[in-house]
Amino acid sequence: MFITFEGCEGTGKSTQAGLLSTYLESLGKKVCLTREPGGTALGQNFRQIILNPENQRLVTRAELFLYFADRAQHVEELILPKLEEGIIVISDRYSDATYAYQGGGRGIELDLLRQLNEYACYKLVPDITILLDIDASTGLLRARKNRKEFNEENGDRIEQQTLDFHERVRKVYLELASAEPDRFLIVDANGTIEDVHARIIEKFTNWSGLEL
């Protein structure tokens, strides 16, 4: 099973992905927890370029191809081999993030993004995508408050984008979820970590495609 977590900044994706991994492991499942960008050693280099606030001159097209380079490496080196071993893979972000951020946020045509993404990831689609949803302004405040990766008061390079940018990202995420209700589980990301985790487990265990 291939599970992805998606959502705007500050929704708690990394935390909740880790909690779901622990939950599944408690049921005796083998789980691989990963992330984009940065799920491989090479991907860590891409992540530093993309998210470092010092790289404000990085142009939109270059940013796009760095994300796809990261995904191509991630899928071939890690995700596909783990799935072939029968291991559940949980990824903190995947291809829907490209549609939301580069499509909604940057304004790149979605049809072009889909073509490039299919090539980059061998047309691999998640079995289930958990979309953590929260008001964009609330999420940004959370993200900047909890910033750990770069010592910047206003967050990493993506978090420093305008509120309008992040609102467009959220809009596309919700449109994607509406278009594929059988794959997406929309979870309210407001409340405590425990509250959100409980919502995820409830929806996850009721999902029609779940086989544990």
C-alpha positions as CSV (number, residue, x, y, z in Angstrom):
1,M,0.0,0.0,0.0
2,F,1.2,3.5,-0.9
3,I,-0.1,6.2,1.4
4,T,0.7,9.9,1.0
5,F,0.1,12.9,3.2
6,E,-0.7,16.3,1.6
7,G,-1.7,19.7,2.7
8,C,-0.6,23.3,3.1
9,E,2.1,24.5,5.3
10,G,1.6,24.0,9.0
11,T,-1.0,21.2,8.8
12,G,1.2,18.7,10.7
13,K,1.9,16.3,7.8
14,S,5.2,15.1,9.1
15,T,3.9,14.6,12.6
16,Q,0.8,12.8,11.5
17,A,2.6,10.6,8.9
18,G,4.9,9.5,11.7
19,L,2.0,8.7,14.0
20,L,0.2,6.7,11.3
21,S,3.5,4.8,10.7
22,T,3.7,3.9,14.4
23,Y,0.0,2.9,14.4
24,L,0.5,0.5,11.5
25,E,3.6,-0.9,13.0
26,S,1.7,-1.6,16.2
27,L,-0.6,-3.8,14.0
28,G,2.4,-5.8,12.9
29,K,2.9,-4.1,9.5
30,K,6.2,-3.3,7.9
31,V,6.3,0.4,7.1
32,C,8.7,2.8,5.3
33,L,8.3,6.4,6.2
34,T,9.7,8.9,3.7
35,R,9.2,12.4,2.4
36,E,9.5,14.7,-0.6
37,P,11.7,16.4,-1.3
38,G,14.5,14.6,0.4
39,G,13.5,10.9,0.7
40,T,16.9,9.8,-0.6
41,A,20.5,10.9,-0.1
42,L,20.5,12.7,-3.4
43,G,17.1,14.1,-2.7
44,Q,18.5,15.7,0.5
45,N,20.6,17.9,-1.8
46,F,17.6,18.9,-3.9
47,R,15.7,19.7,-0.7
48,Q,18.5,22.1,0.5
49,I,18.4,23.9,-2.8
50,I,14.6,24.2,-3.0
51,L,13.8,25.2,0.5
52,N,16.8,27.2,1.6
53,P,15.7,30.9,2.0
54,E,19.0,32.0,0.6
55,N,18.0,30.7,-2.9
56,Q,15.5,33.4,-3.7
57,R,16.8,33.7,-7.2
58,L,15.8,30.1,-8.1
59,V,13.4,30.5,-11.0
60,T,10.1,28.7,-11.3
61,R,11.1,26.3,-14.1
62,A,14.3,25.3,-12.3
63,E,12.3,24.7,-9.1
64,L,9.9,22.5,-11.0
65,F,12.6,20.3,-12.5
66,L,14.3,20.0,-9.1
67,Y,11.1,18.6,-7.7
68,F,10.7,16.2,-10.5
69,A,14.4,15.1,-10.3
70,D,13.8,14.4,-6.6
71,R,10.7,12.4,-7.3
72,A,12.2,10.3,-10.1
73,Q,15.1,9.4,-7.8
74,H,12.7,8.8,-4.9
75,V,10.3,6.5,-6.8
76,E,13.0,4.4,-8.5
77,E,15.5,4.1,-5.6
78,L,13.1,3.8,-2.6
79,I,9.3,3.7,-3.2
80,L,9.0,1.0,-5.9
81,P,11.5,-1.4,-4.3
82,K,9.7,-1.1,-0.9
83,L,6.3,-1.7,-2.4
84,E,7.6,-4.7,-4.3
85,E,8.8,-6.1,-1.0
86,G,5.3,-5.8,0.4
87,I,6.1,-2.9,2.7
88,I,3.7,-0.1,3.3
89,V,5.1,3.2,2.1
90,I,4.0,6.5,3.7
91,S,5.3,9.6,2.1
92,D,5.1,13.1,3.5
93,R,4.1,14.8,0.1
94,Y,4.2,13.4,-3.4
95,S,2.8,14.3,-6.8
96,D,-0.3,16.2,-5.6
97,A,2.0,18.7,-4.0
98,T,3.3,19.5,-7.5
99,Y,-0.2,20.2,-8.8
100,A,-1.0,22.3,-5.7
101,Y,2.2,24.3,-5.4
102,Q,3.6,24.5,-8.9
103,G,0.1,24.5,-10.5
104,G,-2.0,26.5,-8.0
105,G,0.8,28.5,-6.5
106,R,3.1,29.1,-9.4
107,G,0.4,29.0,-12.2
108,I,2.0,26.3,-14.3
109,E,-0.5,24.5,-16.5
110,L,-1.8,21.3,-14.8
111,D,-1.8,19.2,-18.0
112,L,1.9,19.9,-18.5
113,L,2.5,19.0,-14.9
114,R,0.6,15.7,-15.2
115,Q,2.6,14.7,-18.3
116,L,6.0,15.5,-16.6
117,N,4.9,13.8,-13.4
118,E,3.8,10.6,-15.1
119,Y,7.3,10.3,-16.7
120,A,9.1,11.1,-13.4
121,C,7.2,8.6,-11.3
122,Y,6.4,5.8,-13.7
123,K,2.7,6.7,-13.4
124,L,2.7,5.5,-9.8
125,V,-0.4,6.8,-8.0
126,P,-1.0,6.5,-4.2
127,D,-3.6,4.1,-3.0
128,I,-4.8,6.6,-0.5
129,T,-4.0,10.3,0.1
130,I,-4.7,11.9,3.4
131,L,-5.2,15.7,2.9
132,L,-4.8,17.7,6.1
133,D,-6.8,20.8,5.6
134,I,-6.6,24.1,7.5
135,D,-7.0,27.8,6.7
136,A,-3.9,29.0,4.9
137,S,-3.1,31.9,7.3
138,T,-3.4,29.6,10.3
139,G,-1.2,27.1,8.8
140,L,1.5,29.6,7.9
141,L,1.6,30.9,11.5
142,R,2.0,27.4,12.8
143,A,4.8,26.6,10.3
144,R,6.8,29.7,11.0
145,K,6.4,29.2,14.7
146,N,7.7,25.6,14.5
147,R,10.4,26.2,11.9
148,K,13.3,23.8,12.6
149,E,15.1,23.2,9.3
150,F,16.3,26.7,8.5
151,N,17.0,29.4,11.1
152,E,14.7,32.0,9.5
153,E,12.0,33.9,11.4
154,N,9.6,33.7,8.4
155,G,10.2,30.1,7.6
156,D,11.8,28.3,4.6
157,R,11.7,29.5,1.0
158,I,8.2,28.1,0.3
159,E,6.8,29.3,3.6
160,Q,8.0,32.8,2.8
161,Q,5.7,33.0,-0.2
162,T,2.7,35.3,0.0
163,L,-0.6,34.4,1.7
164,D,-2.3,34.6,-1.7
165,F,0.1,31.9,-3.0
166,H,-0.8,29.6,-0.1
167,E,-4.5,30.2,-0.5
168,R,-4.2,29.2,-4.2
169,V,-2.3,26.0,-3.1
170,R,-5.1,25.1,-0.7
171,K,-7.7,25.7,-3.4
172,V,-6.1,23.3,-5.8
173,Y,-5.7,20.7,-3.1
174,L,-9.4,20.8,-2.4
175,E,-10.2,20.6,-6.1
176,L,-8.0,17.5,-6.5
177,A,-9.7,15.9,-3.5
178,S,-13.1,16.7,-5.0
179,A,-12.1,15.1,-8.3
180,E,-10.9,11.9,-6.7
181,P,-13.0,11.2,-3.6
182,D,-12.1,7.5,-3.7
183,R,-8.4,8.2,-3.1
184,F,-8.5,11.3,-0.9
185,L,-9.4,11.5,2.7
186,I,-9.9,15.1,3.8
187,V,-9.1,15.6,7.5
188,D,-9.6,18.7,9.5
189,A,-6.1,19.7,10.8
190,N,-7.4,22.1,13.5
191,G,-7.0,21.0,17.1
192,T,-4.4,19.1,19.0
193,I,-2.0,16.5,17.5
194,E,-4.0,13.9,19.3
195,D,-7.3,15.2,17.9
196,V,-6.1,15.1,14.3
197,H,-4.5,11.7,14.7
198,A,-7.8,10.3,16.0
199,R,-9.6,11.7,13.0
200,I,-7.1,10.2,10.7
201,I,-7.4,6.7,12.2
202,E,-11.2,6.9,12.2
203,K,-11.3,7.8,8.5
204,F,-8.4,5.5,7.6
205,T,-9.9,2.4,9.1
206,N,-13.3,3.1,7.5
207,W,-11.7,3.5,4.1
208,S,-13.3,1.0,1.7
209,G,-10.0,0.0,0.2
210,L,-8.3,-0.8,3.5
211,E,-6.9,-4.3,4.0
212,L,-5.0,-4.8,7.2
